[in-house]
Structure formats: C-alpha cells, structure tokens
Amino acid sequence: MDDASGTSLDSMPIGGYPMSSDLIKHVSDASFEADVVNSTKPVLVDYWAEWCGPCKAIAPVLDEMAKQFDGQLQVAKMNVDENRDVPAKFGIRGIPTLMIFKNGQLAATRVGAMNKAQLTDFINTNL
C-alpha cells in the first residue's frame, strides 16, 4: 500500500515517517564493496538495527546530512542484524557506529548517537 506521496507504507515505521530519505543508500554485505569501497566520493556508513533506540533517534539527522552534503558525500545504512560479515570485519560492537570511508579506506569512526552539530563536525573534519 502507498501513501499519497507514493511512499510504500509497508516500509514505514509506526508514526508514518520513513526511516530514511531517498538520498540514503541501504548497503549489504554483498553490496558493500561496490557501494562503499569502490565509491568515487566519501561514504558515511551508519551501522544500525531496528531495535536500537539511539539508531532511530539519529535517523532524521542522517537524513539532513544526506541533503546537506548531497554531491560531496554518500550516506549509507547497514542493518547489523541482516548483515554480519562487514560489521564483524570492522569490529562493530556497539551501535550506532558511524564510519567514513574515503578512497576505499576507513578514515574515521564514531560510536554512539550524535546531534546535528556533532555529526556535521565529524563529517567536515573527515571529508
């Protein structure tokens, strides 16, 4: 079923708001190399889970960052419950974990929820 904007209601959390904008790419273990490692621009990866309260809390901030840095940075999300290999490779133990990759290499990591100012600073420092 779709809402008036054409967004699938099946993919929406309770409350009717989508978890992420169209600018955010959902990546998997299978697509990580193509979507992140081989990306031509820096990628901010948010490792998250459906049950994680802080992960849900930063989702709107990540949407804002995807819009603010559109063209300079790709924002991506990886569900750690559905994808085990990549989070294990990078030693993800707490979520949300945010990692910035540049030229296929891990450039920076932050663990825990951040407000807009903290996330903007994290991105600007590592772009």
TARA-V83752 format. One record per pair of residues at least 24 apart in sequence whose ideal C-beta (glycine too) atoms are under 6 Angstrom apart, sorted by the first residue. I is the first residue (numbers start at 1). J is the second residue. Records with the same first field share a line. If there is no record, write none. Layout:
I: J  J
This chain:
19: 59
21: 63  66
23: 66  70
24: 66  75  77
25: 76
26: 77
27: 76  78
28: 83
29: 83  85  86
32: 86
36: 101
37: 104
39: 74
41: 74
42: 73  100  102  127
43: 74  76  101
44: 73  75  100
45: 76  78  99
46: 77  96  98
47: 78  80  87  92  95  97
48: 77  95  96
49: 80  81  95
52: 95
54: 96  113
55: 95  96
57: 113
58: 96  113
61: 116  119
65: 119
100: 126
